[in-house]
Every structure is written in C-alpha cells, then in structure tokens.
Amino acid sequence: MVLLRYILHALPFAGSASAALYRRQDDAASTNSTAVVPKRFIIEYHGDATGLRAAPEPGIKVVQTFDSDIFSGASVEADGYTVDDLTKLAGVAKVWPMKSIALAPPIDLQTFADDATAANYTVHNSTGVDKLHAAGVYGEGAVVAVVDTGIAYNHPALGGGIGEGFKVSGGYDFVGDGNWPLGEKTPDDDPNDNMGHGTHVSGIIAGQTDYWVGVAPKATLRGYKVFSTVDSTDEDTLIQSFLAAYADDVDIITASIGGASGFEDGAWAEVASRIVNQGVVVTIAAGNSGAAGPFFASSGSSGKDVIAVASVDAESFPAQPFSATFRTNSSSNTTTLGYIPSTYNFPATITDWPIVPLTFNTSEPADACDPLPADTRNLTGVIPLVRRGTCTFATKQANLQEFGAQYILFYNNDSPLVSLATDETGSLIALITADAGAAIIDTVKAGGEVLADFSANTASGVVGLPNALGGRPSTFTSWGGLYDLSLKPDVAAPGGNIFSTYLDDGFAVQSGTSMATPYVAGIAALYIGAFGGRKVHGTGFAKALQAQIIASGGALPWSDGTTKDYGFTAPVPQVGNGLVNAFKVLNYSTELAWEKLELNDTANFKGSHTVQIANSGDVPLTYNFAVQDAAGFEALEVWDAAVYFSPRLKKFTELTPIKAVPDVALPAGEFTVAPGETKDATFTFSLPEGLNATALPAYSGKIVITASNGEQLSVPYFGLASDLKEEMTPIFENTYPFSTSGVSAENIRTKSSYTFNLSTSAQDFPKVYVKLKWGTEEIRWDIYEPGFDESQWVYPPVVGENGYVGPATGWSGADSYTYFNPATQNASDTFTFPVSDVYRNAQTQASYHTFWWFGALGNGSQIAPGNYSIRFAALVPFGEREESEGWDVWQAPEIQVL
C-alpha cells in the first residue's frame, strides 16, 4: 500500500561509491484492488472432516489444501457451483468466493543522485523507539515474518545473506519469479524480492547501517513471498503464507497488503485473527484510500483481532543535500541545505553557482508569474531563487527560461513541503524550505553572495527537512470503521516519507500504510526481544501485547492535509487510538485489557463497557479516568439537488469536524490496584445529543486512564448517532441500479430482450450498474420464472421451488473493460452469484460496480429461450437474509431470452 516513494539505488555504505535516488508516486488505490476470481472458492471443513480431499465432487478441483489447527480446508476450482451449493456439501463449514488483491500501480518514476547517509533523518523520536535504542533494546531474539514481495536479503543493511546466522533466516516463495497470476506459479524456497516493496518493509523493521537504523535491528526476519513480478496476489496465497509463517513458529506476522473491504469475516482476515488467538502478533496495513472518506476499510486488516495500522506523516522530510556558501565582506560560512527535486537531481557539475533571488520581497506571492521585465539579468550560469505560490511552477519556469535559466530553486511559502509537479522540460526545478530561502535572500540583500555546490550529493547524503505536516494523520490513510460498525483502524505509526532499504543494495523513501505497518511490527519485536513471546507467555500473549500497543496511542490533530488548526483531535475511524508509543509499551507497569468499545448505532446501542486494569509493578497505583473526545463528523452527504449523486457518503475533502460528545459515567470513588492485582473499571456511555441522525454522525474518542505514578494509557471508543439500517435503506444510490445492453447501451426499460450475442457488433447481453451507499454482505442476481412476486422470496432459494430457475453468473472483467471482445477474452471467466462482502462505492475510486451476464446460470448451463423475472438485490445493513425486508430489491422489468 505504497503511495509516494523516492527510490535510491545502489546507495553506498561507508567508503563506497555513489549511485541514484528514484522518486515514484503510486496511485492511492486501484479502482479494482479486490476482485472475485472466476470459479474459485475457499472452503473450510467442519472439525476433523476430510471433506473434498477424501471424496471429490464432480466438477470440483482441489487447488490447495490447508491442513492446520488454525484452518482446515481447501482452495477449490468449482465449475457450475454456487456458494450455496458448496455450503451444502458434507463436512463443509463455510465457503468464501476467492478474491484477488492488487498492489497500487505506479504513476511516474524520477531519478536523482544521492549518497543516502541520512545523517539527520529519523522517525524514532516521535514514537519513543529512540529511548529504547538508547537503553540497548533492539529486538534480539524476536522473529518477524514479512508477507510481501519478498526480501532482497543480500542487501548489506539487511545482513547480506540468508540462512542461519543472517538477519534473514529463511522463508518461502509461494509464487515464483515469473508472471503469476497471468502464468503459472513456480514456488521455491528462495524469497528474493523482485519488486522492492517487501525489502522496504523489511528495512523499516530491522534494517541497519552505520548511520541509520530500523525499529528492531537485531530482530530476525523471514520472507514469505506472495507477489511475483506482477502486482497481484490472491487470498489463497495469503492464507498459505500466513499458515506457513505460523507453522515456522514466528513471533510476529506483518503484511502491508490489502484491498477495499470493510468486513471482518473474509477468509484471509479470519485466518489472521485465529493466528493472533494462538499468540502470534499480526499487523496489517489499514489501506491508502483516505480520499474515499469514512467507511472504506481494507481487507486483511479488517480481521477482528489483528492490528490495523494507520499512517502518520513523519516529522522529517527526506531531501537531497547540497552545499551553500554564504559570503559577506567579513565572513564565509558553508552549510548543508536540503532540496526536493521535481524530476532529476541537479548535476554534480554545478559548483560555485551563485543563487540569485528574483526579488528581496519574501512575501511576494506572484514571484515570476508574469513575464519578466526586458532588463532582467541573464540567468545563464546562475540559479534563480523564486517564491512558491499563486501560479503553476511550469509558468514560473517558462518565464525564467526566457532569460537562460537552466536550474531553478523555489523556496517554500506556508504550504507543506511537496515534490514539485511540472510539465515544463526546459529546465530543472527544486524546492527548498522557506527558512533557507529567507537566509539566502537576507545575505544577498546585505551585499553578500550565496554559492551552491551540488557535488555535495555524493558526500552528504539525505538531509531531513522539518515537515510542517509531521505528526498529523496522512491524508492517504484509509478510514474505518467496518460496515457492521466495528472499530478500525486500531493504532497509527509513521508512514509518510519513510526512509528504508530497497533493491540493488539501494534505499528508498516511500509513503503509505505499508510503511506504518512494519513499524508497529518492529515495536512488537522490541517487546518480544526484551520479555519473550508466546513461548514464554502462552497463547493469550498476542492479544495482551496488541492491547498495550493500542493503549499507548497518543491523540493526533484533525488535519485536512494543510497546517490549519481546527481545534479537534483526529477521529478514531481515521487513526485508531493515535500514534503508537513504544516506550510505554515496554516500560509501563499498567496493563489494560478490553473488548473493543464499539458503541454501534442507536438501534443497537451498547453503552456499558469494561476495561481490566492490571498493575504489574511493585507499588499500589491509584487511577483517574477522563474522556477525551475526538472530532465527530457527518459521514453522509444528505440529499441535495446541487450535490453530485447525493445522498452518498462524503469523500475526505468534504468532511468537517463537529462536536459530538457522549456522556460517560466513569468509575466512582478511589480506584486503586495493588501490585499483581487486576480490577475491572466499567464505563457507561449515553448517546450524544443534538446531532442530525439523517447525516450519519459518527463520534469517537478515548477513555484516558492515568496512574498515580504518571503512567497514562487510553482506550478508544466509536459509535454512530443514527439508525444505520433505517438511514441506509435503500442501500443503492439514487437512480441505481440500472441496466443497458447492446452497442448503443439501450436501457432495460426500453429493451429487455437478449440474444446473448457477444460479438463486438452486438454486445447483446445485460450490463447492470450498481452504486452502493454502504457496503453489503451480499449481492444476489437470481433468475425466476415470469410473474415472480417478492412474497415468494425464500432464503436460500432452491432451484425448482417457488419458480426459482437459478443464479446468474457475472463476467470477471466487467469492472475493467467497456466492452467484451470474444477474440481476445474468455466468456467463461465468470463467477456465480451471490457475491459476498461488496464494499461501497466512492466518488474518488470504485465509483460503481458493474456486472455483465452472458446468459450462463450457476450450474453452468445456458439459460433457455423464454420469459423470466429478475431479482437483483443487496442485503441492507443488519438486514435478515430470510426476510424480504432485509433486502434492497431493484424493480427490474421481466426479460425475454431470444
């Protein structure tokens, strides 16, 4: 889940030669990051049932068997079967349609030179990791499984090898180095990385050089490779990898992987949670779909007992170094400054070039926005210095190029530091800080000069610049909660602008919850290295440690991506309990345990919650309790003729903080816990008042628990001050679903007959377009005999009863293509309805779901000519499948098959 990356290749250790730094920006999230795999299912067996291994059914091929005390079952390919059919087989406990999960695709790639020594760049000061390192705590003895693209284990910062005695002790490649899933899997025991993502993750956990260190540099890593050279994997492979890591007796499993979901009972999420309950800590990325707004959680991290990790921007922004010599009549001083290039780095051949301010007015917002005066000096051989602001960088760039400028420095205004965007190629541009710009201008204004030397690129390494957005939630971090109003994410860690290892012995700076997730895994490794893991503490260990990690979180400010202070703290559905504090995790004698403070909605409100407070210290501790409310927000854009597709959930840029505070009855009287004792503290919530229930107002915050020795921990809470089922029925957005067919996209209301001619000149099949206001546990497309009435609805429907003909099938490529081409695409690549766990649509991505029916029924047969009724329906939140009222049913006309 990578967003922004600067990628440094072959960057040296002490004494070696210089190389290149690459910057790459990745899409926040693919619009189709999760998809149903045609004819593939994951099946769990009851107890000791041997299931399909012992008695294969016709038309069912067992692709992968899972033999584990965690999960006993199989991944199967089943032609002509539905989820309902498979669930009825002997020994089958549960069935999931299998889904693929894609990494976000890169948008662009840029290069510049660097030595990457990162002398003054660190993210550990904000998390307490620096204090643990100072105390000699480095995670020695802890074993962390990295489920990812593999690990470039020959990287010097990752130990330079693989096997016993190395930092990377082993692992497994489940997919090979080919092009799976386009081709075949070629698994082997070599988890070497071809893509870089897993290597970057690994360095965050345990990387180390003479000048830079990961969270737990003495921890042992194991690599479990689930991506080949293609940015896609599936739940089958993820389950295999998690079960293998568990069998290999690791202490921690971390996965910076996921796709749009929001349901805790997916197959992979379920397996991950069960592993936690056996004592293994599991951290999974919360996702990078923050732009979509609330209730857009990711897949694996939705697991009930895993830690879903959100991202916070680092307080230091890594930049390229250069030397600046400030000369006046009486003195000369050379210092290292940092710059952020737009595309390529400034060449090392630039030495002693004067930096020339275009104006001494540091508050001029339109600096170089207009064509420069005719008497402007020749800018060849100098570096013009221009203030950022008002117009595009390309406009300023073009105006400066008219006078010979080849290299241009912009100094920042009050905006956050960014990589500059430009389509002008006649010169190179870069950004420096406002303070650096002011210092240069002051020197030149006083009659001095400032000379730039970019040969310093090969000597000074990465420079950490103050980041105005540091310590704020990353705008890309995905928002929860889940669609059943479960609390996610759980905690946040540094994930914006993170320096770590990369391919070809290089380094990179990347951003994403992919970076925050291994950071938390590293903190768990520090704890286990110091105090032991499940082998010492038993199977309940992981949940206990995860509770301490979550409880350590510190509040973060509400942020819109700027430095504006709103006076609110960030909501729990965005950052969980806040920024993790490793020092608290390892050093506090207060330990908390609780079932999540999930208050649910007004119709299912749960107001009473208990937190167990244990004192592992040597003296009695007395505790005080307080409520720290976070920003509330109205999640729903209510109907407004002027608002696009309302009512719908808001995207991130439409959210504004509101006051939404529940009354909470705290424990009364003195609350003292003796050494070795555990006491229950009960908190009783009342619904917040004065909120607009139709706008889905969400409220959250934390119960702050402070001990008499100064220790302070907290427990997050989250609720919805609305009746979710009432407000989200209907679940379909206005004017949806609708259906078209043919090359002219004729609406089903005017043409409801089909030949199922798939040729490019006909395209005579129904396409159904769906926009969901809320995620649904199930979408059904059922075919009935003509005259079907909703009073005939029975769940699950049985073929031959109540006029039921069978379920429709959907073509797997419908969300990716605008038409079907029989010459290049396979019409049999279909899945069978119902579809489970379908995430909501958003304005920023996955704007609608598309389902194409080519006429095949779930049993594999082609529907016969005749007239039929369609029942296309989605289960509403908290809806009962057995009741017609539990569904939002599209009123489609009867169809005719010709």
Summary of the structure (lengths in Angstrom):
residues: 898
radius of gyration: 29.0
end to end distance: 46.7
largest distance: 97.9
contacts: 3403
relative contact order: 0.11
helix: 16%
strand: 34%
